[in-house]
């Protein structure tokens, strides 16, 4: 039978754990709201941007004159995987699902005989991939000091990626992130950013080809495509941010609930043992009195 | 015929303005242009500069550092990489951008140097205008 004192200590320690997880859940909820607002704010830009670029890209097509960012380097040998994860743990399966998706992709590419390079964003993904694939790492972006995610961060990543593309370090770039669906569901997603594929806008927007372009169509396209990469990365980072907080919130909610269950069980056990001790003492007293 | 049109100014981080305006002056890549209702559809890239809008609700100015504008007969949307209302803007906001452009211009390869220096000159002019 566990000692009463030990039980009491355990109950106290589980109680303080529950306080911490509860606090983390509430912090995550507040951050989630902010992250969702940020994602909401960026949506008009992304939508307009993709509509314009879609019209433009479909007008130019994938002919030989099209920019490299659109039609690709003509090769498919070297793949750059940009794995975006969180800087912190304690958020359920958030990081592992992204890493799992990336690993599956790496295995598939390797089986096809392609060369794989990895660029990691966020510490957790790097740690999880390090064991197996450290030799493939080319760069790491550390966002742990970042309080509020801005477009500039996405732009830095995009510029780095574009420089590498221009230096012909890779042919195809894919980003991995978690798309936010709801607090309990985030969908690990892979999205190819270079060469970019833009859907031609449908319906009334199809008239986009009627626009005049200043300076001219090719230059506008050449100016927009790098921005398109940055925009996609920014949107992915925002989705990832919201997903991370959502995942943490539900993970901490579970932890709080489990701690509560544990406290209940321990309290019952504590009361029972206390009762047993009292009963024992009574038996001793009574049998002592009877013996007299 | 309507004498105003819908104007939207959005940056990746937020929507800065969405209102009815009579005219918009845009710092286009080929020079300043003014868009008014029923303008022919045009898409232009932006140089760093000042965006003037005028409408029934008064005038406003925004500093933009780049991006593009889409003009159609019904409206005008400006998608700026970075945009700040001139009223709230201070030189301190822009200085990091100018510093980065200066560095880029100094390091640019010869075929890109003209572009980089042009960008820098535009940014510096914008900075002067902010005083």
Interface residues (C-beta under 8 A of the other chain):
Chain A: X38 X41 X42 X44 X45 X46 X48 X49 X52 X56 X150 X151 X154 X155 X207 X210 X211 X212 X213 X214 X215 X219 X220 X223 X224 X227 X231 X234
Chain B: X8 X10 X11 X12 X13 X14 X15 X28 X29 X30 X33 X40 X41 X42 X43 X44 X45 X67 X68 X70 X77 X79 X81 X82
